[in-house]
Amino acid sequence: MSLIHWTQGHEPGGSSWTLPRQPSVVTTSQQASYVPHIPSFAESCRRLLRQYEQAESARLARTSTSRSKVGVRRAAKVDANQSAITKALRNAGAFVQPLHTVGDGCPDLLVAFRGKFSLIEVKDGSKVPSARRLTPDEEAWHAKAAAKGAPVFIAETVEDALAAIGAIRLPD
């Protein structure tokens, strides 16, 4: 069994481990006295996994109710009319970036039209009003955005979305 030997390279301001141009081969009998300890791939993976689990548990401790009990984000629900609204906005000449997968109350669409950006929350107008309500995360996100001068428009129909970006005017 052989192992690739790493040599210590010298750089200004410190040193780093680099592979030599012609890697020397060290046999198993020589490696204990010849090769400095380099964490194995498995050790590195275990350390990274521990760091990830610690960061994830800290994040979960401060997350809102949009997370499931096991700490995995639920799949983003797409409103039935979102594709029709996106298509209509693009046909009107707008740039549309879907954001529904971001979660945490982030609006469904970021739309650029005539030099202005708009945030649009899509709600399915065919559902009962209780099913169209904003979630607590959405309410909080919309309030933060509005406080910074970036209102979030709620669109239940294609016409609502086109009016939100200024492509059409709805009758009063």
Secondary structure by P-SEA (a helix, b strand, c coil): cbbbbbbbbbcccbbbbbbccbbbbbccccccccccccccaaaaaaaaaaaaaaaaaaaaacccccccccccccccccccaaaaaaaaaaaabbbbbbccccccccccbbbbcccbbbbbbbcccccccccccccaaaaaaaaaaaaacbbbbbbccaaaaaaaaccccccc
